[in-house]
Amino acid sequence: MVIFGGGSPKSMLVYGLVTMAILAFSYFVIIKPITNSTNDTVNNAFKQANQIEKQANKSINQGLNQANKAEKQANKQLKSAGQ
């Protein structure tokens, strides 16, 4: 009895096709959904990181504006105190 593909070329072709069918099934049913899910998770993480970065930049700009206003006010007070 022949176990794996050693025999006629016809049986080797059938074994090869069956193997390819099993591999294709495994890819489309197991591997592809996992990679799609992983890609979605990574894309969502990047979107969240971009939103956080935008919020941080906005907060930094607000802080700088407040610091500039405070500096101008301090300079005005120094000028008026010096006169």
Biopython code that builds the backbone (N, CA, C, O; Angstrom):
import numpy as np
from Bio.PDB.StructureBuilder import StructureBuilder

atoms = [
    (1, "MET", "N", (0.838, -1.185, 0.000)),
    (1, "MET", "CA", (0.000, 0.000, 0.000)),
    (1, "MET", "C", (0.881, 1.245, 0.000)),
    (1, "MET", "O", (1.836, 1.348, 0.769)),
    (2, "VAL", "N", (0.550, 2.166, -0.854)),
    (2, "VAL", "CA", (1.301, 3.399, -0.988)),
    (2, "VAL", "C", (0.718, 4.421, -0.025)),
    (2, "VAL", "O", (-0.495, 4.630, 0.012)),
    (3, "ILE", "N", (1.611, 5.073, 0.777)),
    (3, "ILE", "CA", (1.106, 6.000, 1.786)),
    (3, "ILE", "C", (1.080, 7.428, 1.271)),
    (3, "ILE", "O", (0.013, 8.040, 1.307)),
    (4, "PHE", "N", (2.154, 7.993, 0.803)),
    (4, "PHE", "CA", (2.133, 9.397, 0.419)),
    (4, "PHE", "C", (2.782, 9.608, -0.933)),
    (4, "PHE", "O", (4.003, 9.739, -1.020)),
    (5, "GLY", "N", (2.017, 9.642, -1.947)),
    (5, "GLY", "CA", (2.440, 10.061, -3.250)),
    (5, "GLY", "C", (3.454, 9.217, -3.976)),
    (5, "GLY", "O", (3.954, 9.660, -5.009)),
    (6, "GLY", "N", (3.792, 8.038, -3.512)),
    (6, "GLY", "CA", (4.751, 7.252, -4.273)),
    (6, "GLY", "C", (3.989, 6.267, -5.113)),
    (6, "GLY", "O", (3.568, 5.256, -4.550)),
    (7, "GLY", "N", (3.787, 6.423, -6.251)),
    (7, "GLY", "CA", (3.010, 5.504, -7.063)),
    (7, "GLY", "C", (2.879, 6.092, -8.432)),
    (7, "GLY", "O", (3.842, 6.588, -9.015)),
    (8, "SER", "N", (1.699, 6.032, -8.927)),
    (8, "SER", "CA", (1.473, 6.552, -10.270)),
    (8, "SER", "C", (1.466, 8.077, -10.258)),
    (8, "SER", "O", (1.176, 8.692, -9.232)),
    (9, "PRO", "N", (1.778, 8.666, -11.363)),
    (9, "PRO", "CA", (1.739, 10.130, -11.445)),
    (9, "PRO", "C", (0.339, 10.687, -11.148)),
    (9, "PRO", "O", (0.191, 11.799, -10.640)),
    (10, "LYS", "N", (-0.678, 9.887, -11.477)),
    (10, "LYS", "CA", (-2.040, 10.316, -11.223)),
    (10, "LYS", "C", (-2.295, 10.449, -9.718)),
    (10, "LYS", "O", (-2.896, 11.428, -9.277)),
    (11, "SER", "N", (-1.846, 9.479, -8.940)),
    (11, "SER", "CA", (-2.056, 9.536, -7.492)),
    (11, "SER", "C", (-1.216, 10.661, -6.876)),
    (11, "SER", "O", (-1.653, 11.300, -5.920)),
    (12, "MET", "N", (-0.033, 10.904, -7.404)),
    (12, "MET", "CA", (0.788, 12.003, -6.893)),
    (12, "MET", "C", (0.091, 13.334, -7.160)),
    (12, "MET", "O", (0.131, 14.228, -6.315)),
    (13, "LEU", "N", (-0.539, 13.477, -8.307)),
    (13, "LEU", "CA", (-1.274, 14.696, -8.636)),
    (13, "LEU", "C", (-2.455, 14.887, -7.678)),
    (13, "LEU", "O", (-2.708, 15.995, -7.204)),
    (14, "VAL", "N", (-3.170, 13.796, -7.401)),
    (14, "VAL", "CA", (-4.312, 13.874, -6.474)),
    (14, "VAL", "C", (-3.819, 14.272, -5.083)),
    (14, "VAL", "O", (-4.417, 15.143, -4.451)),
    (15, "TYR", "N", (-2.752, 13.659, -4.598)),
    (15, "TYR", "CA", (-2.203, 14.019, -3.283)),
    (15, "TYR", "C", (-1.768, 15.487, -3.252)),
    (15, "TYR", "O", (-1.983, 16.193, -2.267)),
    (16, "GLY", "N", (-1.160, 15.921, -4.340)),
    (16, "GLY", "CA", (-0.725, 17.317, -4.411)),
    (16, "GLY", "C", (-1.901, 18.276, -4.376)),
    (16, "GLY", "O", (-1.858, 19.288, -3.677)),
    (17, "LEU", "N", (-2.958, 17.964, -5.130)),
    (17, "LEU", "CA", (-4.146, 18.815, -5.150)),
    (17, "LEU", "C", (-4.845, 18.837, -3.795)),
    (17, "LEU", "O", (-5.309, 19.885, -3.346)),
    (18, "VAL", "N", (-4.918, 17.677, -3.149)),
    (18, "VAL", "CA", (-5.533, 17.613, -1.825)),
    (18, "VAL", "C", (-4.725, 18.449, -0.832)),
    (18, "VAL", "O", (-5.297, 19.174, -0.018)),
    (19, "THR", "N", (-3.415, 18.350, -0.899)),
    (19, "THR", "CA", (-2.560, 19.139, -0.012)),
    (19, "THR", "C", (-2.755, 20.623, -0.257)),
    (19, "THR", "O", (-2.863, 21.399, 0.692)),
    (20, "MET", "N", (-2.800, 21.025, -1.515)),
    (20, "MET", "CA", (-3.010, 22.437, -1.841)),
    (20, "MET", "C", (-4.376, 22.910, -1.352)),
    (20, "MET", "O", (-4.503, 24.034, -0.867)),
    (21, "ALA", "N", (-5.393, 22.068, -1.474)),
    (21, "ALA", "CA", (-6.736, 22.432, -1.016)),
    (21, "ALA", "C", (-6.753, 22.618, 0.501)),
    (21, "ALA", "O", (-7.379, 23.548, 1.010)),
    (22, "ILE", "N", (-6.067, 21.739, 1.213)),
    (22, "ILE", "CA", (-6.002, 21.862, 2.676)),
    (22, "ILE", "C", (-5.273, 23.135, 3.068)),
    (22, "ILE", "O", (-5.711, 23.847, 3.971)),
    (23, "LEU", "N", (-4.172, 23.428, 2.401)),
    (23, "LEU", "CA", (-3.422, 24.652, 2.710)),
    (23, "LEU", "C", (-4.240, 25.898, 2.387)),
    (23, "LEU", "O", (-4.235, 26.855, 3.161)),
    (24, "ALA", "N", (-4.940, 25.899, 1.262)),
    (24, "ALA", "CA", (-5.767, 27.049, 0.887)),
    (24, "ALA", "C", (-6.902, 27.236, 1.894)),
    (24, "ALA", "O", (-7.187, 28.359, 2.308)),
    (25, "PHE", "N", (-7.538, 26.156, 2.280)),
    (25, "PHE", "CA", (-8.606, 26.224, 3.283)),
    (25, "PHE", "C", (-8.068, 26.780, 4.593)),
    (25, "PHE", "O", (-8.690, 27.651, 5.202)),
    (26, "SER", "N", (-6.927, 26.286, 5.024)),
    (26, "SER", "CA", (-6.328, 26.763, 6.275)),
    (26, "SER", "C", (-6.019, 28.250, 6.197)),
    (26, "SER", "O", (-6.236, 28.983, 7.161)),
    (27, "TYR", "N", (-5.516, 28.696, 5.060)),
    (27, "TYR", "CA", (-5.185, 30.114, 4.901)),
    (27, "TYR", "C", (-6.440, 30.975, 5.000)),
    (27, "TYR", "O", (-6.473, 31.936, 5.769)),
    (28, "PHE", "N", (-7.472, 30.637, 4.227)),
    (28, "PHE", "CA", (-8.660, 31.486, 4.166)),
    (28, "PHE", "C", (-9.527, 31.399, 5.420)),
    (28, "PHE", "O", (-10.249, 32.346, 5.731)),
    (29, "VAL", "N", (-9.470, 30.288, 6.140)),
    (29, "VAL", "CA", (-10.320, 30.130, 7.306)),
    (29, "VAL", "C", (-9.598, 30.511, 8.599)),
    (29, "VAL", "O", (-10.241, 30.983, 9.538)),
    (30, "ILE", "N", (-8.286, 30.320, 8.671)),
    (30, "ILE", "CA", (-7.573, 30.558, 9.921)),
    (30, "ILE", "C", (-6.652, 31.773, 9.828)),
    (30, "ILE", "O", (-6.776, 32.698, 10.631)),
    (31, "ILE", "N", (-5.751, 31.787, 8.884)),
    (31, "ILE", "CA", (-4.689, 32.795, 8.847)),
    (31, "ILE", "C", (-5.205, 34.159, 8.401)),
    (31, "ILE", "O", (-4.908, 35.166, 9.043)),
    (32, "LYS", "N", (-5.971, 34.210, 7.317)),
    (32, "LYS", "CA", (-6.439, 35.498, 6.779)),
    (32, "LYS", "C", (-7.298, 36.273, 7.780)),
    (32, "LYS", "O", (-7.077, 37.473, 7.940)),
    (33, "PRO", "N", (-8.266, 35.654, 8.461)),
    (33, "PRO", "CA", (-9.039, 36.414, 9.456)),
    (33, "PRO", "C", (-8.183, 36.951, 10.592)),
    (33, "PRO", "O", (-8.430, 38.051, 11.089)),
    (34, "ILE", "N", (-7.188, 36.192, 11.004)),
    (34, "ILE", "CA", (-6.316, 36.653, 12.089)),
    (34, "ILE", "C", (-5.504, 37.860, 11.630)),
    (34, "ILE", "O", (-5.383, 38.837, 12.368)),
    (35, "THR", "N", (-4.948, 37.805, 10.425)),
    (35, "THR", "CA", (-4.146, 38.941, 9.946)),
    (35, "THR", "C", (-5.027, 40.161, 9.700)),
    (35, "THR", "O", (-4.592, 41.286, 9.945)),
    (36, "ASN", "N", (-6.251, 39.966, 9.222)),
    (36, "ASN", "CA", (-7.159, 41.097, 9.040)),
    (36, "ASN", "C", (-7.482, 41.750, 10.376)),
    (36, "ASN", "O", (-7.484, 42.975, 10.495)),
    (37, "SER", "N", (-7.751, 40.932, 11.368)),
    (37, "SER", "CA", (-8.050, 41.448, 12.703)),
    (37, "SER", "C", (-6.854, 42.199, 13.273)),
    (37, "SER", "O", (-7.012, 43.261, 13.875)),
    (38, "THR", "N", (-5.678, 41.656, 13.085)),
    (38, "THR", "CA", (-4.455, 42.306, 13.568)),
    (38, "THR", "C", (-4.232, 43.627, 12.857)),
    (38, "THR", "O", (-3.888, 44.623, 13.493)),
    (39, "ASN", "N", (-4.423, 43.648, 11.551)),
    (39, "ASN", "CA", (-4.263, 44.893, 10.791)),
    (39, "ASN", "C", (-5.251, 45.954, 11.262)),
    (39, "ASN", "O", (-4.886, 47.122, 11.394)),
    (40, "ASP", "N", (-6.496, 45.562, 11.515)),
    (40, "ASP", "CA", (-7.494, 46.509, 12.009)),
    (40, "ASP", "C", (-7.084, 47.068, 13.369)),
    (40, "ASP", "O", (-7.230, 48.264, 13.624)),
    (41, "THR", "N", (-6.576, 46.207, 14.232)),
    (41, "THR", "CA", (-6.144, 46.647, 15.559)),
    (41, "THR", "C", (-4.988, 47.633, 15.453)),
    (41, "THR", "O", (-4.975, 48.653, 16.141)),
    (42, "VAL", "N", (-4.030, 47.337, 14.603)),
    (42, "VAL", "CA", (-2.882, 48.238, 14.430)),
    (42, "VAL", "C", (-3.328, 49.572, 13.842)),
    (42, "VAL", "O", (-2.864, 50.622, 14.287)),
    (43, "ASN", "N", (-4.213, 49.554, 12.858)),
    (43, "ASN", "CA", (-4.710, 50.795, 12.264)),
    (43, "ASN", "C", (-5.452, 51.635, 13.293)),
    (43, "ASN", "O", (-5.286, 52.855, 13.336)),
    (44, "ASN", "N", (-6.271, 50.990, 14.124)),
    (44, "ASN", "CA", (-6.976, 51.727, 15.176)),
    (44, "ASN", "C", (-6.000, 52.328, 16.177)),
    (44, "ASN", "O", (-6.201, 53.448, 16.648)),
    (45, "ALA", "N", (-4.957, 51.597, 16.498)),
    (45, "ALA", "CA", (-3.953, 52.116, 17.432)),
    (45, "ALA", "C", (-3.258, 53.347, 16.848)),
    (45, "ALA", "O", (-3.017, 54.322, 17.558)),
    (46, "PHE", "N", (-2.939, 53.300, 15.562)),
    (46, "PHE", "CA", (-2.312, 54.461, 14.917)),
    (46, "PHE", "C", (-3.251, 55.667, 14.910)),
    (46, "PHE", "O", (-2.818, 56.795, 15.146)),
    (47, "LYS", "N", (-4.531, 55.429, 14.641)),
    (47, "LYS", "CA", (-5.506, 56.528, 14.644)),
    (47, "LYS", "C", (-5.596, 57.150, 16.034)),
    (47, "LYS", "O", (-5.615, 58.373, 16.172)),
    (48, "GLN", "N", (-5.651, 56.311, 17.059)),
    (48, "GLN", "CA", (-5.724, 56.823, 18.428)),
    (48, "GLN", "C", (-4.462, 57.590, 18.782)),
    (48, "GLN", "O", (-4.531, 58.639, 19.423)),
    (49, "ALA", "N", (-3.321, 57.083, 18.374)),
    (49, "ALA", "CA", (-2.054, 57.771, 18.652)),
    (49, "ALA", "C", (-2.027, 59.134, 17.965)),
    (49, "ALA", "O", (-1.553, 60.111, 18.546)),
    (50, "ASN", "N", (-2.528, 59.208, 16.741)),
    (50, "ASN", "CA", (-2.573, 60.489, 16.023)),
    (50, "ASN", "C", (-3.497, 61.474, 16.723)),
    (50, "ASN", "O", (-3.182, 62.660, 16.817)),
    (51, "GLN", "N", (-4.637, 60.991, 17.215)),
    (51, "GLN", "CA", (-5.552, 61.865, 17.940)),
    (51, "GLN", "C", (-4.916, 62.384, 19.219)),
    (51, "GLN", "O", (-5.045, 63.562, 19.551)),
    (52, "ILE", "N", (-4.234, 61.507, 19.932)),
    (52, "ILE", "CA", (-3.566, 61.912, 21.170)),
    (52, "ILE", "C", (-2.468, 62.922, 20.866)),
    (52, "ILE", "O", (-2.289, 63.891, 21.605)),
    (53, "GLU", "N", (-1.734, 62.698, 19.780)),
    (53, "GLU", "CA", (-0.674, 63.628, 19.397)),
    (53, "GLU", "C", (-1.261, 65.007, 19.072)),
    (53, "GLU", "O", (-0.702, 66.030, 19.468)),
    (54, "LYS", "N", (-2.382, 65.032, 18.354)),
    (54, "LYS", "CA", (-3.024, 66.311, 18.028)),
    (54, "LYS", "C", (-3.480, 67.026, 19.294)),
    (54, "LYS", "O", (-3.310, 68.238, 19.422)),
    (55, "GLN", "N", (-4.059, 66.275, 20.228)),
    (55, "GLN", "CA", (-4.505, 66.876, 21.483)),
    (55, "GLN", "C", (-3.315, 67.415, 22.269)),
    (55, "GLN", "O", (-3.395, 68.496, 22.852)),
    (56, "ALA", "N", (-2.223, 66.674, 22.290)),
    (56, "ALA", "CA", (-1.027, 67.114, 23.004)),
    (56, "ALA", "C", (-0.467, 68.387, 22.378)),
    (56, "ALA", "O", (-0.092, 69.319, 23.089)),
    (57, "ASN", "N", (-0.410, 68.425, 21.056)),
    (57, "ASN", "CA", (0.082, 69.634, 20.375)),
    (57, "ASN", "C", (-0.816, 70.828, 20.665)),
    (57, "ASN", "O", (-0.330, 71.942, 20.858)),
    (58, "LYS", "N", (-2.118, 70.600, 20.695)),
    (58, "LYS", "CA", (-3.060, 71.670, 20.999)),
    (58, "LYS", "C", (-2.823, 72.181, 22.428)),
    (58, "LYS", "O", (-2.806, 73.389, 22.663)),
    (59, "SER", "N", (-2.643, 71.263, 23.372)),
    (59, "SER", "CA", (-2.389, 71.656, 24.755)),
    (59, "SER", "C", (-1.069, 72.414, 24.889)),
    (59, "SER", "O", (-0.982, 73.391, 25.632)),
    (60, "ILE", "N", (-0.060, 71.966, 24.176)),
    (60, "ILE", "CA", (1.240, 72.643, 24.211)),
    (60, "ILE", "C", (1.100, 74.058, 23.665)),
    (60, "ILE", "O", (1.629, 75.005, 24.247)),
    (61, "ASN", "N", (0.392, 74.206, 22.553)),
    (61, "ASN", "CA", (0.200, 75.534, 21.964)),
    (61, "ASN", "C", (-0.580, 76.449, 22.904)),
    (61, "ASN", "O", (-0.264, 77.634, 23.020)),
    (62, "GLN", "N", (-1.585, 75.912, 23.568)),
    (62, "GLN", "CA", (-2.341, 76.714, 24.531)),
    (62, "GLN", "C", (-1.446, 77.147, 25.692)),
    (62, "GLN", "O", (-1.510, 78.290, 26.145)),
    (63, "GLY", "N", (-0.616, 76.225, 26.163)),
    (63, "GLY", "CA", (0.313, 76.550, 27.244)),
    (63, "GLY", "C", (1.311, 77.617, 26.825)),
    (63, "GLY", "O", (1.615, 78.524, 27.600)),
    (64, "LEU", "N", (1.820, 77.516, 25.607)),
    (64, "LEU", "CA", (2.758, 78.521, 25.117)),
    (64, "LEU", "C", (2.094, 79.890, 24.985)),
    (64, "LEU", "O", (2.693, 80.915, 25.311)),
    (65, "ASN", "N", (0.851, 79.896, 24.505)),
    (65, "ASN", "CA", (0.121, 81.162, 24.394)),
    (65, "ASN", "C", (-0.083, 81.791, 25.774)),
    (65, "ASN", "O", (0.085, 82.999, 25.943)),
    (66, "GLN", "N", (-0.440, 80.977, 26.743)),
    (66, "GLN", "CA", (-0.627, 81.499, 28.103)),
    (66, "GLN", "C", (0.694, 82.010, 28.668)),
    (66, "GLN", "O", (0.728, 83.041, 29.340)),
    (67, "ALA", "N", (1.775, 81.294, 28.398)),
    (67, "ALA", "CA", (3.090, 81.727, 28.879)),
    (67, "ALA", "C", (3.494, 83.046, 28.231)),
    (67, "ALA", "O", (4.052, 83.918, 28.898)),
    (68, "ASN", "N", (3.220, 83.199, 26.942)),
    (68, "ASN", "CA", (3.531, 84.454, 26.243)),
    (68, "ASN", "C", (2.722, 85.609, 26.818)),
    (68, "ASN", "O", (3.254, 86.703, 27.005)),
    (69, "LYS", "N", (1.457, 85.381, 27.097)),
    (69, "LYS", "CA", (0.616, 86.421, 27.683)),
    (69, "LYS", "C", (1.144, 86.815, 29.065)),
    (69, "LYS", "O", (1.208, 87.997, 29.402)),
    (70, "ALA", "N", (1.515, 85.823, 29.846)),
    (70, "ALA", "CA", (2.037, 86.098, 31.184)),
    (70, "ALA", "C", (3.347, 86.874, 31.099)),
    (70, "ALA", "O", (3.598, 87.779, 31.894)),
    (71, "GLU", "N", (4.174, 86.509, 30.130)),
    (71, "GLU", "CA", (5.448, 87.227, 29.957)),
    (71, "GLU", "C", (5.199, 88.692, 29.577)),
    (71, "GLU", "O", (5.841, 89.595, 30.113)),
    (72, "LYS", "N", (4.274, 88.916, 28.660)),
    (72, "LYS", "CA", (3.954, 90.295, 28.262)),
    (72, "LYS", "C", (3.424, 91.098, 29.447)),
    (72, "LYS", "O", (3.787, 92.259, 29.632)),
    (73, "GLN", "N", (2.573, 90.479, 30.235)),
    (73, "GLN", "CA", (2.014, 91.156, 31.394)),
    (73, "GLN", "C", (3.113, 91.466, 32.412)),
    (73, "GLN", "O", (3.125, 92.546, 33.002)),
    (74, "ALA", "N", (4.028, 90.533, 32.617)),
    (74, "ALA", "CA", (5.130, 90.753, 33.548)),
    (74, "ALA", "C", (6.033, 91.870, 33.052)),
    (74, "ALA", "O", (6.494, 92.701, 33.835)),
    (75, "ASN", "N", (6.285, 91.887, 31.749)),
    (75, "ASN", "CA", (7.109, 92.966, 31.188)),
    (75, "ASN", "C", (6.441, 94.331, 31.376)),
    (75, "ASN", "O", (7.112, 95.315, 31.690)),
    (76, "LYS", "N", (5.111, 94.390, 31.181)),
    (76, "LYS", "CA", (4.381, 95.639, 31.381)),
    (76, "LYS", "C", (4.502, 96.095, 32.840)),
    (76, "LYS", "O", (4.700, 97.277, 33.123)),
    (77, "GLN", "N", (4.378, 95.138, 33.748)),
    (77, "GLN", "CA", (4.468, 95.484, 35.165)),
    (77, "GLN", "C", (5.870, 95.952, 35.521)),
    (77, "GLN", "O", (6.029, 96.876, 36.318)),
    (78, "LEU", "N", (6.876, 95.335, 34.948)),
    (78, "LEU", "CA", (8.256, 95.769, 35.199)),
    (78, "LEU", "C", (8.493, 97.184, 34.666)),
    (78, "LEU", "O", (9.135, 98.004, 35.322)),
    (79, "LYS", "N", (7.970, 97.458, 33.478)),
    (79, "LYS", "CA", (8.138, 98.794, 32.893)),
    (79, "LYS", "C", (7.424, 99.844, 33.744)),
    (79, "LYS", "O", (7.963, 100.923, 33.990)),
    (80, "SER", "N", (6.209, 99.521, 34.192)),
    (80, "SER", "CA", (5.489, 100.497, 34.992)),
    (80, "SER", "C", (6.082, 100.662, 36.372)),
    (80, "SER", "O", (5.972, 101.738, 36.960)),
    (81, "ALA", "N", (6.704, 99.636, 36.904)),
    (81, "ALA", "CA", (7.364, 99.727, 38.209)),
    (81, "ALA", "C", (8.659, 100.511, 38.110)),
    (81, "ALA", "O", (9.066, 101.148, 39.082)),
    (82, "GLY", "N", (9.313, 100.480, 36.963)),
    (82, "GLY", "CA", (10.568, 101.189, 36.754)),
    (82, "GLY", "C", (10.387, 102.675, 36.511)),
    (82, "GLY", "O", (11.354, 103.431, 36.612)),
    (83, "GLN", "N", (9.205, 103.107, 36.200)),
    (83, "GLN", "CA", (8.985, 104.527, 35.885)),
    (83, "GLN", "C", (8.715, 105.324, 37.082)),
    (83, "GLN", "O", (8.509, 106.534, 36.984)),
]
sb = StructureBuilder()
sb.init_structure("model")
sb.init_model(0)
sb.init_chain("A")
sb.init_seg("    ")
for serial, (resi, resn, name, xyz) in enumerate(atoms, 1):
    if name == "N":
        sb.init_residue(resn, " ", resi, " ")
    sb.init_atom(name, np.array(xyz, "f"), 0.0, 1.0, " ", f" {name:<3s}", serial, name[0])
structure = sb.get_structure()
